[in-house]
Amino acid sequence: MEEIASFVRKEPKRLYKIIIGTDSEASSPVSLVTAITIWRVGNGAIHFWTKSEERKFPTLRDRIWQEAISSITLAQEMRSRLQQTLGDEFFWDGNEIHVDIGENGPTRDLIDSVVGMIKGYNFQPVIKPAAFGAPRAWCGTLPMPHRPVRSERTIVTTTDSSPDLVRHTGEVSPSTWAPVIYW
């Protein structure tokens, strides 16, 4: 938490956004990977992810619901802890939960219920294709089109208004936060 607070305190007048998403492989048993991005809009971000113990999900619906619940649970905890650390004026409008559902494919029937649940907890839901916060992109399962930067706690500024891809910079064990960096 202190790393996030330090990141914000360096430039407190900037606009920040918290983006949280959970993803998993389409197999069973599977680990859920939940990611947090603290985005200094237009000027870099820090990103962390954690991996759960493996579980079995009997249906796609069960897995998607658990991904959404994992993101909501973490978002509530982050909101509470960051309010205590940084005060009410940071982060609370437009914070996003990115979910791995979309209008194309088998998850389209889940959109209304999952989006409604996220809105009910006062977070902004983002679905595919706009949802970039789902950790599959962060955890090395997608090809990395840019050269990696090999420093665990580096924050690289960007010139555009959206984060690019990130790369995990170290091994992670279940329930351990792993820092990643943008390049």
Disulfide bonds with the S-S distance in Angstrom:
none
